[in-house]
Amino acid sequence: MPASPRKSTKRALCLITSCLPCTSWLRGVLCSHIQSLWIGLMAITVLCVAIQILGVSWQSRNEKNLSDKLLNVRFTIDFQNMPTMEYQIWERLRSLPAPVIEEEVTSLEEGDSRQQFEWSKTIAERRDGREVPVKIVTEHPLTNNFSKGKVPRKEAWVKLLASKESRSKVTMGNDQQLLGVPWSVALRSEGTLGHPANRVYPTLPQKPPSTPITYQRESTKSHTPHGTTSSSIHSVHSNSIDSLAARPISAVKPEVATSTCRPKNHIVFLKTHKTASSTILNILYRYGDSRNLTFALPLNQHSQLFYPYFFASHFVEGIRSHSFKEFHIMCNHMRFRKTEVRAVMPQDTFYFSILRNPVAMMESIFIYYKSIPAFHKAKSLDDFLNNSWHSYNTSLSNNHYARNILTFDFGFDNIVGAETPEELEIRVARTIGAIEQDFHLILISEYFDESMILLKHALCWSLDDLVSFRLNSRSERTRHTLSLSTADKIRAWNNLDWQLYLHFNATFWRRVDITIGREEMRQQVFLLQERRAQLAKTCLRDGGAVDPSQVKDAGLQPFQYGAAIIQGYNLNPGLDGPTKTLCQKLITPELQYTDILYTKQFPELAAKHKLAAKLANSQRQNGSAKFSQNRLREARHSRTARNGPRHVQNQNILLPTAQTKHIAPRIDRNLP
Ligand SMILES: Nc1ncnc2c1ncn2[C@@H]1O[C@H](COP(=O)(O)OS(=O)(=O)O)[C@@H](OP(=O)(O)O)[C@H]1O
């Protein structure tokens, strides 16, 4: 039988101790107390294990308490210190799901000359806590629908695109909604554009337009006009997709992180044409004026930064003389060129601009720029779109106003030649990609008030900073009704601009959702409108804009041009000092305000220009008097005398003055 373990241990211990050269008493002690030693050892082991277990559980409880405390501390601070708005943004950002984007481009009827592409995109988005797949299907407006060889390409553009509706369709579950612009809704219900009731700029659309599609199919390597190289078309595409979600989030991060944001004072506003840009200019002027910020104003007291030439840093007054340490705001008309603008403005400058629906825009442009070669002979906009566009000559000066003016203002080529629809898609995608890279925010004229709220948040300004009266608006008498088919033709003619508009209309609403949310937007728009109504009551004698013939103060007369009647305002009598100053600034037209700021920034130069203008004026008067006398003398002998004074009058209109605006030939002669 084998010995028990305790006995064998005892034997082993006795054996070990007997081997040691130690004393017999140790041996005796160990051998006689081996049992109690064994029990003691066991007890110590159990005790150690118990202590260890206790220690571990104590530690984990402590950690839990600590993390709970930390969490509580964070949220306590958030709740206490974060203003409601920022907190809501913070909450929104925290609850944002990462968008899942699947793209799918299916070519239908490939190989056929009537190629069509179904562009579809599925975005899984969280709506009211649920994942709802949103399928966007756009019939691509640049679809090639030419019958082979039958229609000349240029003509086909208008025919094809006029017959197509470049609107996106969004499917949300079972709901189908026609997207696009508010105009399209107005067009559908009323059939015309001209009536004011159709010109509704809804305070908030029921559902925002979704992402328009500007996707690529293959890779090419090329350079954008801004000098950025796009190694593949896909990179342009992904850039624009990324920016839908990522960019606005990154834009609001600093505000969220600090819980209080710092107002931005370094600003570039690309002033596009006929987009409500004069109203925004007035906002920027008042903001900078009241804080003594410096403006990058046009050289030699011009009203524009030598538009339509590409912007160059030396177009700015004071840049060569180093009169200022830095410029804060640049906002006059220019043709954008990133590198040159960056050479003038500080690195942390905020870039933004505004777009308008090309349909409404062209109706406005046609009236305002009626004298440009493209429109000169056209009896109406319809006449131009049906007939005169055949003879549209891109090389004649000022004709750029007639087509894709937004694309032109952003610094890109506005001419559409014999490109295939695929080539045009690439162009549009590159343009969008470059704009998204260069600009932090693109506003939409049709949603002017919402735009102001987005701007307020982006710049961290107050509501009062963004209040304005509508400037540079036409009298109803010079607005024209457009038919549905005319609107379609305009979209087709301005196809590049139309694509920009679709894209940035969608990103605008996505940004609203990400940063502010619809409800908050509704509330803030309401406050803005309320404030504007209060100010109108205080400041305006007639409650609103009046025709220029009714404007009493000659200094507040808006600049008149083309066939448009541009309205102005009268101030209420008896306003006290500061109120009068504020009211006056709110209604000061662009040219006058630019002069005021120029005089403030460059008093000596302004005095010199004034003197020079006076001299030129008197010389001109003398000259024209002499000229008239000579003509009169000639008239006595000739039947052509009638043409004399008229000719002189026309010349006067075209002569360069500080008050001139929008016309290139006058600028040509003054190019620095
Ligand atoms: N607040 C607001 N909301 C909506 N629309 C507005 C606003 N302010 C100006 N406008 C309209 O913008 C048109 C003038 O645009 P611009 O000032 O950019 O013109 S310009 O290029 O500087 O000449 C001009 O459009 P039309 O009237 O159709 O010509 C203005 O009525």
The ligand as a Gaussian input file, in Angstrom:
#p B3LYP/6-31G(d) Opt

LIG

0 1
 N      -32.579000      89.397000     -49.460000
 C      -32.748000      88.991000     -50.701000
 N      -33.350000      87.833000     -50.960000
 C      -33.538000      87.412000     -52.215000
 N      -33.139000      88.100000     -53.301000
 C      -32.539000      89.271000     -53.094000
 C      -32.283000      89.763000     -51.801000
 N      -31.642000      90.925000     -51.923000
 C      -31.490000      91.149000     -53.241000
 N      -32.041000      90.170000     -53.953000
 C      -32.119000      90.045000     -55.425000
 O      -30.813000      89.863000     -55.941000
 C      -30.712000      90.484000     -57.210000
 C      -29.562000      91.455000     -57.199000
 O      -28.416000      90.689000     -57.029000
 P      -26.984000      91.337000     -56.804000
 O      -27.062000      92.332000     -55.736000
 O      -26.064000      90.204000     -56.615000
 O      -26.732000      92.019000     -58.188000
 S      -25.365000      92.623000     -58.735000
 O      -24.671000      91.579000     -59.454000
 O      -24.563000      93.102000     -57.623000
 O      -25.768000      93.698000     -59.620000
 C      -32.029000      91.164000     -57.447000
 O      -32.801000      90.266000     -58.204000
 P      -33.805000      90.791000     -59.332000
 O      -34.738000      91.744000     -58.640000
 O      -34.479000      89.561000     -59.806000
 O      -32.983000      91.453000     -60.358000
 C      -32.577000      91.324000     -56.060000
 O      -33.992000      91.430000     -56.036000

